Amino acid sequence: MLGFDRITFAPDVLGGKACIRGMRISVSLIVNLVANRMTVGEILAEYPSLEEEDVSQALRYAAWTSDDVFIPTAESA
């Protein structure tokens, strides 16, 4: 999936949310930690099963999925 080989989806893991390598660590958790000023080093210390590339891919995936385009229709105007 577009170079996101560490991002996985499984219905039996966090209800199918985007996760890191099948673990119960979601992309949204990583984004939330970074948004609350946690450094990559602090995240890795808190979650020792993660690797630096996991955090990097989570952030890139979040950026990719948020690249939405709004196209107004007659109903939204």
N, CA, C, O and CB atoms as a CASP TS submission, in Angstrom:
PFRMAT TS
TARGET T0000
AUTHOR 0000-0000-0000
METHOD Language model
MODEL 1
PARENT N/A
ATOM      1  N   MET     1       0.849  -1.182   0.000  1.00  0.00           N
ATOM      2  CA  MET     1       0.000   0.000   0.000  1.00  0.00           C
ATOM      3  C   MET     1       0.889   1.236   0.000  1.00  0.00           C
ATOM      4  O   MET     1       1.238   1.742   1.066  1.00  0.00           O
ATOM      5  CB  MET     1      -0.963   0.003   1.224  1.00  0.00           C
ATOM      6  N   LEU     2       1.241   1.706  -1.120  1.00  0.00           N
ATOM      7  CA  LEU     2       1.970   2.967  -1.282  1.00  0.00           C
ATOM      8  C   LEU     2       3.158   3.142  -0.348  1.00  0.00           C
ATOM      9  O   LEU     2       3.415   4.251   0.120  1.00  0.00           O
ATOM     10  CB  LEU     2       1.040   4.098  -1.080  1.00  0.00           C
ATOM     11  N   GLY     3       3.884   2.068  -0.068  1.00  0.00           N
ATOM     12  CA  GLY     3       5.072   2.166   0.769  1.00  0.00           C
ATOM     13  C   GLY     3       4.810   2.130   2.258  1.00  0.00           C
ATOM     14  O   GLY     3       5.718   2.394   3.047  1.00  0.00           O
ATOM     15  N   PHE     4       3.594   1.810   2.663  1.00  0.00           N
ATOM     16  CA  PHE     4       3.261   1.730   4.085  1.00  0.00           C
ATOM     17  C   PHE     4       3.249   0.266   4.523  1.00  0.00           C
ATOM     18  O   PHE     4       2.202  -0.261   4.899  1.00  0.00           O
ATOM     19  CB  PHE     4       1.886   2.402   4.371  1.00  0.00           C
ATOM     20  N   ASP     5       4.392  -0.381   4.478  1.00  0.00           N
ATOM     21  CA  ASP     5       4.453  -1.808   4.791  1.00  0.00           C
ATOM     22  C   ASP     5       4.339  -2.102   6.284  1.00  0.00           C
ATOM     23  O   ASP     5       4.188  -3.266   6.657  1.00  0.00           O
ATOM     24  CB  ASP     5       5.738  -2.384   4.267  1.00  0.00           C
ATOM     25  N   ARG     6       4.404  -1.109   7.135  1.00  0.00           N
ATOM     26  CA  ARG     6       4.279  -1.317   8.583  1.00  0.00           C
ATOM     27  C   ARG     6       2.874  -0.982   9.090  1.00  0.00           C
ATOM     28  O   ARG     6       2.573  -1.205  10.263  1.00  0.00           O
ATOM     29  CB  ARG     6       5.313  -0.469   9.326  1.00  0.00           C
ATOM     30  N   ILE     7       2.026  -0.457   8.235  1.00  0.00           N
ATOM     31  CA  ILE     7       0.661  -0.103   8.610  1.00  0.00           C
ATOM     32  C   ILE     7      -0.237  -1.280   8.222  1.00  0.00           C
ATOM     33  O   ILE     7      -0.287  -1.688   7.062  1.00  0.00           O
ATOM     34  CB  ILE     7       0.194   1.239   7.912  1.00  0.00           C
ATOM     35  N   THR     8      -0.946  -1.816   9.226  1.00  0.00           N
ATOM     36  CA  THR     8      -1.783  -2.986   8.985  1.00  0.00           C
ATOM     37  C   THR     8      -3.209  -2.739   9.458  1.00  0.00           C
ATOM     38  O   THR     8      -3.470  -1.860  10.279  1.00  0.00           O
ATOM     39  CB  THR     8      -1.200  -4.214   9.686  1.00  0.00           C
ATOM     40  N   PHE     9      -4.111  -3.529   8.925  1.00  0.00           N
ATOM     41  CA  PHE     9      -5.524  -3.463   9.279  1.00  0.00           C
ATOM     42  C   PHE     9      -6.018  -4.887   9.499  1.00  0.00           C
ATOM     43  O   PHE     9      -5.806  -5.752   8.649  1.00  0.00           O
ATOM     44  CB  PHE     9      -6.362  -2.733   8.170  1.00  0.00           C
ATOM     45  N   ALA    10      -6.664  -5.137  10.611  1.00  0.00           N
ATOM     46  CA  ALA    10      -7.242  -6.451  10.884  1.00  0.00           C
ATOM     47  C   ALA    10      -8.501  -6.246  11.721  1.00  0.00           C
ATOM     48  O   ALA    10      -8.468  -5.533  12.725  1.00  0.00           O
ATOM     49  CB  ALA    10      -6.215  -7.389  11.618  1.00  0.00           C
ATOM     50  N   PRO    11      -9.601  -6.859  11.320  1.00  0.00           N
ATOM     51  CA  PRO    11     -10.846  -6.656  12.064  1.00  0.00           C
ATOM     52  C   PRO    11     -10.757  -7.053  13.535  1.00  0.00           C
ATOM     53  O   PRO    11     -11.482  -6.514  14.371  1.00  0.00           O
ATOM     54  CB  PRO    11     -11.948  -7.433  11.413  1.00  0.00           C
ATOM     55  N   ASP    12      -9.874  -7.988  13.848  1.00  0.00           N
ATOM     56  CA  ASP    12      -9.751  -8.459  15.234  1.00  0.00           C
ATOM     57  C   ASP    12      -8.699  -7.695  16.048  1.00  0.00           C
ATOM     58  O   ASP    12      -8.448  -8.031  17.206  1.00  0.00           O
ATOM     59  CB  ASP    12      -9.410  -9.932  15.238  1.00  0.00           C
ATOM     60  N   VAL    13      -8.091  -6.679  15.453  1.00  0.00           N
ATOM     61  CA  VAL    13      -7.112  -5.848  16.166  1.00  0.00           C
ATOM     62  C   VAL    13      -7.628  -4.410  16.164  1.00  0.00           C
ATOM     63  O   VAL    13      -7.640  -3.746  15.127  1.00  0.00           O
ATOM     64  CB  VAL    13      -5.677  -5.940  15.502  1.00  0.00           C
ATOM     65  N   LEU    14      -8.048  -3.944  17.316  1.00  0.00           N
ATOM     66  CA  LEU    14      -8.578  -2.590  17.483  1.00  0.00           C
ATOM     67  C   LEU    14      -9.691  -2.275  16.491  1.00  0.00           C
ATOM     68  O   LEU    14      -9.815  -1.147  16.014  1.00  0.00           O
ATOM     69  CB  LEU    14      -7.463  -1.577  17.333  1.00  0.00           C
ATOM     70  N   GLY    15     -10.493  -3.283  16.190  1.00  0.00           N
ATOM     71  CA  GLY    15     -11.653  -3.079  15.320  1.00  0.00           C
ATOM     72  C   GLY    15     -11.324  -2.683  13.898  1.00  0.00           C
ATOM     73  O   GLY    15     -12.148  -2.070  13.220  1.00  0.00           O
ATOM     74  N   GLY    16     -10.135  -3.020  13.435  1.00  0.00           N
ATOM     75  CA  GLY    16      -9.753  -2.715  12.063  1.00  0.00           C
ATOM     76  C   GLY    16      -9.087  -1.365  11.863  1.00  0.00           C
ATOM     77  O   GLY    16      -8.843  -0.954  10.729  1.00  0.00           O
ATOM     78  N   LYS    17      -8.787  -0.666  12.968  1.00  0.00           N
ATOM     79  CA  LYS    17      -8.090   0.619  12.846  1.00  0.00           C
ATOM     80  C   LYS    17      -6.687   0.406  12.274  1.00  0.00           C
ATOM     81  O   LYS    17      -6.118  -0.680  12.382  1.00  0.00           O
ATOM     82  CB  LYS    17      -8.010   1.332  14.222  1.00  0.00           C
ATOM     83  N   ALA    18      -6.150   1.442  11.674  1.00  0.00           N
ATOM     84  CA  ALA    18      -4.778   1.383  11.162  1.00  0.00           C
ATOM     85  C   ALA    18      -3.834   1.208  12.353  1.00  0.00           C
ATOM     86  O   ALA    18      -3.817   2.030  13.270  1.00  0.00           O
ATOM     87  CB  ALA    18      -4.416   2.680  10.334  1.00  0.00           C
ATOM     88  N   CYS    19      -3.056   0.138  12.329  1.00  0.00           N
ATOM     89  CA  CYS    19      -2.140  -0.199  13.425  1.00  0.00           C
ATOM     90  C   CYS    19      -0.722  -0.368  12.907  1.00  0.00           C
ATOM     91  O   CYS    19      -0.476  -0.415  11.701  1.00  0.00           O
ATOM     92  CB  CYS    19      -2.595  -1.481  14.141  1.00  0.00           C
ATOM     93  N   ILE    20       0.186  -0.457  13.841  1.00  0.00           N
ATOM     94  CA  ILE    20       1.591  -0.678  13.517  1.00  0.00           C
ATOM     95  C   ILE    20       1.890  -2.173  13.585  1.00  0.00           C
ATOM     96  O   ILE    20       1.780  -2.797  14.641  1.00  0.00           O
ATOM     97  CB  ILE    20       2.518   0.117  14.482  1.00  0.00           C
ATOM     98  N   ARG    21       2.264  -2.726  12.453  1.00  0.00           N
ATOM     99  CA  ARG    21       2.701  -4.127  12.342  1.00  0.00           C
ATOM    100  C   ARG    21       1.810  -5.122  13.092  1.00  0.00           C
ATOM    101  O   ARG    21       2.314  -6.056  13.715  1.00  0.00           O
ATOM    102  CB  ARG    21       4.109  -4.252  12.854  1.00  0.00           C
ATOM    103  N   GLY    22       0.500  -4.928  13.036  1.00  0.00           N
ATOM    104  CA  GLY    22      -0.432  -5.868  13.650  1.00  0.00           C
ATOM    105  C   GLY    22      -0.521  -5.776  15.159  1.00  0.00           C
ATOM    106  O   GLY    22      -1.264  -6.534  15.783  1.00  0.00           O
ATOM    107  N   MET    23       0.227  -4.858  15.755  1.00  0.00           N
ATOM    108  CA  MET    23       0.184  -4.688  17.207  1.00  0.00           C
ATOM    109  C   MET    23      -1.027  -3.840  17.584  1.00  0.00           C
ATOM    110  O   MET    23      -1.666  -3.240  16.720  1.00  0.00           O
ATOM    111  CB  MET    23       1.494  -4.034  17.729  1.00  0.00           C
ATOM    112  N   ARG    24      -1.328  -3.798  18.837  1.00  0.00           N
ATOM    113  CA  ARG    24      -2.435  -2.977  19.330  1.00  0.00           C
ATOM    114  C   ARG    24      -1.952  -1.549  19.618  1.00  0.00           C
ATOM    115  O   ARG    24      -2.290  -0.953  20.641  1.00  0.00           O
ATOM    116  CB  ARG    24      -3.054  -3.609  20.607  1.00  0.00           C
ATOM    117  N   ILE    25      -1.165  -1.032  18.703  1.00  0.00           N
ATOM    118  CA  ILE    25      -0.702   0.354  18.755  1.00  0.00           C
ATOM    119  C   ILE    25      -1.182   0.999  17.460  1.00  0.00           C
ATOM    120  O   ILE    25      -0.703   0.677  16.373  1.00  0.00           O
ATOM    121  CB  ILE    25       0.887   0.458  18.923  1.00  0.00           C
ATOM    122  N   SER    26      -2.137   1.916  17.598  1.00  0.00           N
ATOM    123  CA  SER    26      -2.756   2.499  16.409  1.00  0.00           C
ATOM    124  C   SER    26      -1.976   3.707  15.894  1.00  0.00           C
ATOM    125  O   SER    26      -1.226   4.355  16.624  1.00  0.00           O
ATOM    126  CB  SER    26      -4.192   2.903  16.712  1.00  0.00           C
ATOM    127  N   VAL    27      -2.182   3.978  14.623  1.00  0.00           N
ATOM    128  CA  VAL    27      -1.617   5.178  14.011  1.00  0.00           C
ATOM    129  C   VAL    27      -2.134   6.404  14.749  1.00  0.00           C
ATOM    130  O   VAL    27      -1.383   7.347  14.997  1.00  0.00           O
ATOM    131  CB  VAL    27      -1.971   5.256  12.499  1.00  0.00           C
ATOM    132  N   SER    28      -3.418   6.392  15.101  1.00  0.00           N
ATOM    133  CA  SER    28      -3.987   7.558  15.793  1.00  0.00           C
ATOM    134  C   SER    28      -3.334   7.785  17.152  1.00  0.00           C
ATOM    135  O   SER    28      -3.196   8.932  17.577  1.00  0.00           O
ATOM    136  CB  SER    28      -5.495   7.383  15.971  1.00  0.00           C
ATOM    137  N   LEU    29      -2.932   6.731  17.839  1.00  0.00           N
ATOM    138  CA  LEU    29      -2.224   6.900  19.109  1.00  0.00           C
ATOM    139  C   LEU    29      -0.895   7.603  18.879  1.00  0.00           C
ATOM    140  O   LEU    29      -0.547   8.532  19.608  1.00  0.00           O
ATOM    141  CB  LEU    29      -1.998   5.537  19.797  1.00  0.00           C
ATOM    142  N   ILE    30      -0.151   7.166  17.871  1.00  0.00           N
ATOM    143  CA  ILE    30       1.149   7.785  17.566  1.00  0.00           C
ATOM    144  C   ILE    30       0.959   9.267  17.238  1.00  0.00           C
ATOM    145  O   ILE    30       1.692  10.117  17.743  1.00  0.00           O
ATOM    146  CB  ILE    30       1.844   7.053  16.379  1.00  0.00           C
ATOM    147  N   VAL    31      -0.021   9.570  16.397  1.00  0.00           N
ATOM    148  CA  VAL    31      -0.271  10.964  16.028  1.00  0.00           C
ATOM    149  C   VAL    31      -0.643  11.785  17.259  1.00  0.00           C
ATOM    150  O   VAL    31      -0.177  12.912  17.421  1.00  0.00           O
ATOM    151  CB  VAL    31      -1.388  11.053  14.970  1.00  0.00           C
ATOM    152  N   ASN    32      -1.474  11.226  18.116  1.00  0.00           N
ATOM    153  CA  ASN    32      -1.874  11.913  19.339  1.00  0.00           C
ATOM    154  C   ASN    32      -0.671  12.199  20.236  1.00  0.00           C
ATOM    155  O   ASN    32      -0.559  13.290  20.795  1.00  0.00           O
ATOM    156  CB  ASN    32      -2.908  11.081  20.096  1.00  0.00           C
ATOM    157  N   LEU    33       0.217  11.236  20.375  1.00  0.00           N
ATOM    158  CA  LEU    33       1.405  11.429  21.214  1.00  0.00           C
ATOM    159  C   LEU    33       2.290  12.544  20.657  1.00  0.00           C
ATOM    160  O   LEU    33       2.773  13.396  21.403  1.00  0.00           O
ATOM    161  CB  LEU    33       2.209  10.117  21.320  1.00  0.00           C
ATOM    162  N   VAL    34       2.496  12.530  19.350  1.00  0.00           N
ATOM    163  CA  VAL    34       3.316  13.573  18.720  1.00  0.00           C
ATOM    164  C   VAL    34       2.628  14.928  18.842  1.00  0.00           C
ATOM    165  O   VAL    34       3.284  15.935  19.111  1.00  0.00           O
ATOM    166  CB  VAL    34       3.580  13.238  17.229  1.00  0.00           C
ATOM    167  N   ALA    35       1.313  14.961  18.648  1.00  0.00           N
ATOM    168  CA  ALA    35       0.567  16.218  18.758  1.00  0.00           C
ATOM    169  C   ALA    35       0.647  16.798  20.166  1.00  0.00           C
ATOM    170  O   ALA    35       0.531  18.008  20.359  1.00  0.00           O
ATOM    171  CB  ALA    35      -0.895  16.000  18.370  1.00  0.00           C
ATOM    172  N   ASN    36       0.847  15.921  21.145  1.00  0.00           N
ATOM    173  CA  ASN    36       0.975  16.367  22.531  1.00  0.00           C
ATOM    174  C   ASN    36       2.435  16.508  22.950  1.00  0.00           C
ATOM    175  O   ASN    36       2.773  16.431  24.132  1.00  0.00           O
ATOM    176  CB  ASN    36       0.264  15.396  23.461  1.00  0.00           C
ATOM    177  N   ARG    37       3.291  16.717  21.951  1.00  0.00           N
ATOM    178  CA  ARG    37       4.702  17.075  22.124  1.00  0.00           C
ATOM    179  C   ARG    37       5.594  15.960  22.677  1.00  0.00           C
ATOM    180  O   ARG    37       6.624  16.244  23.288  1.00  0.00           O
ATOM    181  CB  ARG    37       4.794  18.246  23.027  1.00  0.00           C
ATOM    182  N   MET    38       5.219  14.722  22.475  1.00  0.00           N
ATOM    183  CA  MET    38       6.089  13.625  22.868  1.00  0.00           C
ATOM    184  C   MET    38       7.111  13.442  21.741  1.00  0.00           C
ATOM    185  O   MET    38       6.744  13.436  20.566  1.00  0.00           O
ATOM    186  CB  MET    38       5.269  12.295  23.139  1.00  0.00           C
ATOM    187  N   THR    39       8.361  13.296  22.088  1.00  0.00           N
ATOM    188  CA  THR    39       9.395  13.095  21.067  1.00  0.00           C
ATOM    189  C   THR    39       9.392  11.638  20.612  1.00  0.00           C
ATOM    190  O   THR    39       8.835  10.766  21.279  1.00  0.00           O
ATOM    191  CB  THR    39      10.799  13.492  21.611  1.00  0.00           C
ATOM    192  N   VAL    40      10.020  11.394  19.470  1.00  0.00           N
ATOM    193  CA  VAL    40      10.132  10.025  18.979  1.00  0.00           C
ATOM    194  C   VAL    40      10.862   9.172  20.012  1.00  0.00           C
ATOM    195  O   VAL    40      10.471   8.031  20.260  1.00  0.00           O
ATOM    196  CB  VAL    40      10.869   9.985  17.616  1.00  0.00           C
ATOM    197  N   GLY    41      11.913   9.712  20.614  1.00  0.00           N
ATOM    198  CA  GLY    41      12.648   8.977  21.645  1.00  0.00           C
ATOM    199  C   GLY    41      11.773   8.613  22.824  1.00  0.00           C
ATOM    200  O   GLY    41      11.858   7.500  23.344  1.00  0.00           O
ATOM    201  N   GLU    42      10.929   9.542  23.251  1.00  0.00           N
ATOM    202  CA  GLU    42      10.022   9.267  24.367  1.00  0.00           C
ATOM    203  C   GLU    42       8.982   8.206  23.997  1.00  0.00           C
ATOM    204  O   GLU    42       8.638   7.350  24.812  1.00  0.00           O
ATOM    205  CB  GLU    42       9.320  10.556  24.807  1.00  0.00           C
ATOM    206  N   ILE    43       8.490   8.274  22.768  1.00  0.00           N
ATOM    207  CA  ILE    43       7.524   7.267  22.310  1.00  0.00           C
ATOM    208  C   ILE    43       8.169   5.891  22.290  1.00  0.00           C
ATOM    209  O   ILE    43       7.568   4.915  22.739  1.00  0.00           O
ATOM    210  CB  ILE    43       6.983   7.623  20.907  1.00  0.00           C
ATOM    211  N   LEU    44       9.385   5.809  21.774  1.00  0.00           N
ATOM    212  CA  LEU    44      10.081   4.516  21.707  1.00  0.00           C
ATOM    213  C   LEU    44      10.381   3.978  23.097  1.00  0.00           C
ATOM    214  O   LEU    44      10.347   2.766  23.309  1.00  0.00           O
ATOM    215  CB  LEU    44      11.381   4.648  20.911  1.00  0.00           C
ATOM    216  N   ALA    45      10.672   4.857  24.043  1.00  0.00           N
ATOM    217  CA  ALA    45      10.921   4.417  25.416  1.00  0.00           C
ATOM    218  C   ALA    45       9.637   3.911  26.072  1.00  0.00           C
ATOM    219  O   ALA    45       9.662   2.950  26.842  1.00  0.00           O
ATOM    220  CB  ALA    45      11.520   5.562  26.244  1.00  0.00           C
ATOM    221  N   GLU    46       8.519   4.563  25.764  1.00  0.00           N
ATOM    222  CA  GLU    46       7.223   4.186  26.337  1.00  0.00           C
ATOM    223  C   GLU    46       6.665   2.906  25.707  1.00  0.00           C
ATOM    224  O   GLU    46       5.973   2.130  26.366  1.00  0.00           O
ATOM    225  CB  GLU    46       6.222   5.327  26.158  1.00  0.00           C
ATOM    226  N   TYR    47       6.970   2.698  24.442  1.00  0.00           N
ATOM    227  CA  TYR    47       6.492   1.530  23.685  1.00  0.00           C
ATOM    228  C   TYR    47       7.704   0.818  23.074  1.00  0.00           C
ATOM    229  O   TYR    47       8.002   1.016  21.896  1.00  0.00           O
ATOM    230  CB  TYR    47       5.462   1.957  22.563  1.00  0.00           C
ATOM    231  N   PRO    48       8.400  -0.003  23.855  1.00  0.00           N
ATOM    232  CA  PRO    48       9.655  -0.609  23.391  1.00  0.00           C
ATOM    233  C   PRO    48       9.518  -1.547  22.187  1.00  0.00           C
ATOM    234  O   PRO    48      10.514  -1.866  21.539  1.00  0.00           O
ATOM    235  CB  PRO    48      10.271  -1.362  24.512  1.00  0.00           C
ATOM    236  N   SER    49       8.311  -1.984  21.887  1.00  0.00           N
ATOM    237  CA  SER    49       8.132  -2.850  20.715  1.00  0.00           C
ATOM    238  C   SER    49       8.118  -2.055  19.414  1.00  0.00           C
ATOM    239  O   SER    49       8.190  -2.635  18.331  1.00  0.00           O
ATOM    240  CB  SER    49       6.839  -3.647  20.843  1.00  0.00           C
ATOM    241  N   LEU    50       8.026  -0.735  19.515  1.00  0.00           N
ATOM    242  CA  LEU    50       8.057   0.112  18.327  1.00  0.00           C
ATOM    243  C   LEU    50       9.487   0.381  17.883  1.00  0.00           C
ATOM    244  O   LEU    50      10.429   0.318  18.672  1.00  0.00           O
ATOM    245  CB  LEU    50       7.335   1.428  18.592  1.00  0.00           C
ATOM    246  N   GLU    51       9.620   0.683  16.598  1.00  0.00           N
ATOM    247  CA  GLU    51      10.891   1.098  16.021  1.00  0.00           C
ATOM    248  C   GLU    51      10.702   2.495  15.428  1.00  0.00           C
ATOM    249  O   GLU    51       9.578   2.911  15.149  1.00  0.00           O
ATOM    250  CB  GLU    51      11.389   0.076  14.933  1.00  0.00           C
ATOM    251  N   GLU    52      11.783   3.197  15.244  1.00  0.00           N
ATOM    252  CA  GLU    52      11.707   4.561  14.723  1.00  0.00           C
ATOM    253  C   GLU    52      10.955   4.623  13.400  1.00  0.00           C
ATOM    254  O   GLU    52      10.186   5.558  13.173  1.00  0.00           O
ATOM    255  CB  GLU    52      13.102   5.132  14.547  1.00  0.00           C
ATOM    256  N   GLU    53      11.163   3.651  12.529  1.00  0.00           N
ATOM    257  CA  GLU    53      10.471   3.626  11.236  1.00  0.00           C
ATOM    258  C   GLU    53       8.964   3.445  11.412  1.00  0.00           C
ATOM    259  O   GLU    53       8.193   3.920  10.578  1.00  0.00           O
ATOM    260  CB  GLU    53      11.032   2.504  10.356  1.00  0.00           C
ATOM    261  N   ASP    54       8.526   2.767  12.481  1.00  0.00           N
ATOM    262  CA  ASP    54       7.092   2.629  12.766  1.00  0.00           C
ATOM    263  C   ASP    54       6.471   4.005  12.981  1.00  0.00           C
ATOM    264  O   ASP    54       5.421   4.316  12.418  1.00  0.00           O
ATOM    265  CB  ASP    54       6.860   1.730  14.010  1.00  0.00           C
ATOM    266  N   VAL    55       7.120   4.817  13.792  1.00  0.00           N
ATOM    267  CA  VAL    55       6.615   6.158  14.084  1.00  0.00           C
ATOM    268  C   VAL    55       6.617   6.997  12.817  1.00  0.00           C
ATOM    269  O   VAL    55       5.653   7.710  12.539  1.00  0.00           O
ATOM    270  CB  VAL    55       7.460   6.839  15.184  1.00  0.00           C
ATOM    271  N   SER    56       7.682   6.914  12.058  1.00  0.00           N
ATOM    272  CA  SER    56       7.786   7.674  10.816  1.00  0.00           C
ATOM    273  C   SER    56       6.672   7.304   9.847  1.00  0.00           C
ATOM    274  O   SER    56       6.026   8.181   9.274  1.00  0.00           O
ATOM    275  CB  SER    56       9.144   7.440  10.164  1.00  0.00           C
ATOM    276  N   GLN    57       6.449   6.009   9.665  1.00  0.00           N
ATOM    277  CA  GLN    57       5.398   5.581   8.746  1.00  0.00           C
ATOM    278  C   GLN    57       4.020   5.965   9.256  1.00  0.00           C
ATOM    279  O   GLN    57       3.152   6.329   8.462  1.00  0.00           O
ATOM    280  CB  GLN    57       5.468   4.080   8.527  1.00  0.00           C
ATOM    281  N   ALA    58       3.801   5.894  10.545  1.00  0.00           N
ATOM    282  CA  ALA    58       2.509   6.289  11.112  1.00  0.00           C
ATOM    283  C   ALA    58       2.215   7.746  10.790  1.00  0.00           C
ATOM    284  O   ALA    58       1.097   8.085  10.403  1.00  0.00           O
ATOM    285  CB  ALA    58       2.491   6.066  12.637  1.00  0.00           C
ATOM    286  N   LEU    59       3.204   8.599  10.946  1.00  0.00           N
ATOM    287  CA  LEU    59       3.019  10.021  10.661  1.00  0.00           C
ATOM    288  C   LEU    59       2.832  10.270   9.169  1.00  0.00           C
ATOM    289  O   LEU    59       1.999  11.086   8.776  1.00  0.00           O
ATOM    290  CB  LEU    59       4.209  10.823  11.179  1.00  0.00           C
ATOM    291  N   ARG    60       3.601   9.573   8.337  1.00  0.00           N
ATOM    292  CA  ARG    60       3.438   9.730   6.891  1.00  0.00           C
ATOM    293  C   ARG    60       2.072   9.228   6.444  1.00  0.00           C
ATOM    294  O   ARG    60       1.432   9.839   5.588  1.00  0.00           O
ATOM    295  CB  ARG    60       4.548   8.982   6.137  1.00  0.00           C
ATOM    296  N   TYR    61       1.621   8.107   7.025  1.00  0.00           N
ATOM    297  CA  TYR    61       0.309   7.562   6.680  1.00  0.00           C
ATOM    298  C   TYR    61      -0.792   8.548   7.084  1.00  0.00           C
ATOM    299  O   TYR    61      -1.718   8.795   6.311  1.00  0.00           O
ATOM    300  CB  TYR    61       0.088   6.188   7.370  1.00  0.00           C
ATOM    301  N   ALA    62      -0.693   9.103   8.276  1.00  0.00           N
ATOM    302  CA  ALA    62      -1.684  10.073   8.737  1.00  0.00           C
ATOM    303  C   ALA    62      -1.717  11.292   7.813  1.00  0.00           C
ATOM    304  O   ALA    62      -2.792  11.794   7.485  1.00  0.00           O
ATOM    305  CB  ALA    62      -1.380  10.507  10.184  1.00  0.00           C
ATOM    306  N   ALA    63      -0.564  11.761   7.401  1.00  0.00           N
ATOM    307  CA  ALA    63      -0.500  12.901   6.482  1.00  0.00           C
ATOM    308  C   ALA    63      -1.133  12.534   5.141  1.00  0.00           C
ATOM    309  O   ALA    63      -1.868  13.334   4.561  1.00  0.00           O
ATOM    310  CB  ALA    63       0.965  13.359   6.277  1.00  0.00           C
ATOM    311  N   TRP    64      -0.855  11.345   4.655  1.00  0.00           N
ATOM    312  CA  TRP    64      -1.397  10.881   3.375  1.00  0.00           C
ATOM    313  C   TRP    64      -2.921  10.794   3.443  1.00  0.00           C
ATOM    314  O   TRP    64      -3.603  11.229   2.515  1.00  0.00           O
ATOM    315  CB  TRP    64      -0.799   9.507   2.994  1.00  0.00           C
ATOM    316  N   THR    65      -3.464  10.241   4.527  1.00  0.00           N
ATOM    317  CA  THR    65      -4.912  10.085   4.625  1.00  0.00           C
ATOM    318  C   THR    65      -5.632  11.407   4.864  1.00  0.00           C
ATOM    319  O   THR    65      -6.828  11.512   4.594  1.00  0.00           O
ATOM    320  CB  THR    65      -5.250   9.120   5.732  1.00  0.00           C
ATOM    321  N   SER    66      -4.939  12.399   5.357  1.00  0.00           N
ATOM    322  CA  SER    66      -5.591  13.687   5.608  1.00  0.00           C
ATOM    323  C   SER    66      -5.525  14.619   4.407  1.00  0.00           C
ATOM    324  O   SER    66      -5.969  15.764   4.491  1.00  0.00           O
ATOM    325  CB  SER    66      -4.959  14.362   6.802  1.00  0.00           C
ATOM    326  N   ASP    67      -4.992  14.157   3.318  1.00  0.00           N
ATOM    327  CA  ASP    67      -4.867  14.976   2.109  1.00  0.00           C
ATOM    328  C   ASP    67      -6.168  14.949   1.310  1.00  0.00           C
ATOM    329  O   ASP    67      -6.174  14.638   0.118  1.00  0.00           O
ATOM    330  CB  ASP    67      -3.693  14.482   1.235  1.00  0.00           C
ATOM    331  N   ASP    68      -7.265  15.278   1.982  1.00  0.00           N
ATOM    332  CA  ASP    68      -8.576  15.275   1.350  1.00  0.00           C
ATOM    333  C   ASP    68      -8.810  16.558   0.561  1.00  0.00           C
ATOM    334  O   ASP    68      -8.210  17.598   0.832  1.00  0.00           O
ATOM    335  CB  ASP    68      -9.669  15.097   2.398  1.00  0.00           C
ATOM    336  N   VAL    69      -9.683  16.455  -0.404  1.00  0.00           N
ATOM    337  CA  VAL    69     -10.080  17.603  -1.201  1.00  0.00           C
ATOM    338  C   VAL    69     -11.593  17.744  -1.087  1.00  0.00           C
ATOM    339  O   VAL    69     -12.329  16.781  -1.302  1.00  0.00           O
ATOM    340  CB  VAL    69      -9.629  17.450  -2.696  1.00  0.00           C
ATOM    341  N   PHE    70     -12.050  18.929  -0.753  1.00  0.00           N
ATOM    342  CA  PHE    70     -13.472  19.203  -0.659  1.00  0.00           C
ATOM    343  C   PHE    70     -13.939  19.784  -1.982  1.00  0.00           C
ATOM    344  O   PHE    70     -13.431  20.813  -2.428  1.00  0.00           O
ATOM    345  CB  PHE    70     -13.784  20.167   0.516  1.00  0.00           C
ATOM    346  N   ILE    71     -14.904  19.126  -2.610  1.00  0.00           N
ATOM    347  CA  ILE    71     -15.469  19.619  -3.856  1.00  0.00           C
ATOM    348  C   ILE    71     -16.920  20.000  -3.563  1.00  0.00           C
ATOM    349  O   ILE    71     -17.772  19.133  -3.369  1.00  0.00           O
ATOM    350  CB  ILE    71     -15.367  18.542  -5.012  1.00  0.00           C
ATOM    351  N   PRO    72     -17.189  21.305  -3.532  1.00  0.00           N
ATOM    352  CA  PRO    72     -18.554  21.735  -3.187  1.00  0.00           C
ATOM    353  C   PRO    72     -19.565  21.295  -4.237  1.00  0.00           C
ATOM    354  O   PRO    72     -19.286  21.280  -5.436  1.00  0.00           O
ATOM    355  CB  PRO    72     -18.609  23.254  -3.027  1.00  0.00           C
ATOM    356  N   THR    73     -20.732  20.943  -3.752  1.00  0.00           N
ATOM    357  CA  THR    73     -21.848  20.604  -4.628  1.00  0.00           C
ATOM    358  C   THR    73     -22.935  21.640  -4.424  1.00  0.00           C
ATOM    359  O   THR    73     -22.824  22.493  -3.543  1.00  0.00           O
ATOM    360  CB  THR    73     -22.382  19.163  -4.347  1.00  0.00           C
ATOM    361  N   ALA    74     -23.961  21.576  -5.211  1.00  0.00           N
ATOM    362  CA  ALA    74     -25.075  22.519  -5.061  1.00  0.00           C
ATOM    363  C   ALA    74     -25.700  22.402  -3.678  1.00  0.00           C
ATOM    364  O   ALA    74     -26.177  23.392  -3.123  1.00  0.00           O
ATOM    365  CB  ALA    74     -26.139  22.275  -6.142  1.00  0.00           C
ATOM    366  N   GLU    75     -25.700  21.191  -3.120  1.00  0.00           N
ATOM    367  CA  GLU    75     -26.295  20.970  -1.804  1.00  0.00           C
ATOM    368  C   GLU    75     -25.446  21.558  -0.685  1.00  0.00           C
ATOM    369  O   GLU    75     -25.996  21.947   0.345  1.00  0.00           O
ATOM    370  CB  GLU    75     -26.496  19.488  -1.567  1.00  0.00           C
ATOM    371  N   SER    76     -24.113  21.641  -0.848  1.00  0.00           N
ATOM    372  CA  SER    76     -23.246  22.148   0.212  1.00  0.00           C
ATOM    373  C   SER    76     -23.031  23.661   0.126  1.00  0.00           C
ATOM    374  O   SER    76     -22.463  24.260   1.040  1.00  0.00           O
ATOM    375  CB  SER    76     -21.911  21.443   0.160  1.00  0.00           C
ATOM    376  N   ALA    77     -23.474  24.264  -0.944  1.00  0.00           N
ATOM    377  CA  ALA    77     -23.269  25.710  -1.112  1.00  0.00           C
ATOM    378  C   ALA    77     -24.252  26.534  -0.315  1.00  0.00           C
ATOM    379  O   ALA    77     -24.203  27.763  -0.355  1.00  0.00           O
ATOM    380  CB  ALA    77     -23.373  26.085  -2.565  1.00  0.00           C
TER
END
